[in-house]
């Protein structure tokens, strides 16, 4: 899931949504629907190819999954890449 968002260059975060859908299916759609207050259908729709999830829905899904969303600037990313992937 982390790689899906780090390397997703699409405008609509398609790779992130694909990764989230896989995680949701593995954890259990019904269970997460209950925890998030969203219907199963809403989860499937927001994570589909043409889905357009609201930030509120994504945040509730992240919370149910125990995932935290962090924002970092470009300099952090460049520094991290140098430390993690030395040449």
C-alpha positions, -999 to 999 in steps of 0.1 A, spaced: 0 0 0 29 23 9 45 17 -25 11 22 -43 9 58 -30 47 66 -32 50 57 -68 15 65 -81 20 92 -108 -16 92 -120 -37 123 -116 -65 102 -100 -44 80 -77 -55 49 -95 -26 28 -81 -35 39 -45 -71 29 -50 -61 -5 -65 -38 -11 -35 -65 -1 -11 -90 -23 -27 -67 -53 -23 -62 -45 14 -99 -40 19 -107 -73 3 -80 -91 24 -92 -76 57 -129 -80 48 -152 -56 31 -181 -62 56 -159 -57 86 -144 -24 72 -179 -12 61 -191 -16 97 -160 1 112 -161 31 88 -198 36 86 -197 32 49 -217 6 30 -199 -22 12 -211 -8 -21 -197 26 -12 -163 10 -5 -163 -8 -38 -174 23 -57 -149 47 -42 -120 23 -48 -131 13 -84 -113 24 -115 -137 54 -119 -142 60 -82 -137 94 -67 -134 90 -30 -140 119 -6 -112 127 18 -135 120 47 -142 85 34 -105 78 28 -96 91 63 -122 68 79 -109 39 59 -73 47 69 -83 49 105 -101 15 104 -70 0 88 -47 16 113 -29 36 86 -17 71 91 -15 97 63 16 119 64 25 148 41 61 155 34 78 180 12 100 173 -18 133 178 1 123 150 26 116 126 -3 149 134 -20 168 130 13 150 97 21 157 84 -14 194 91 -9 195 73 24 174 43 14 186 37 -21 223 45 -22 241 40 -55 
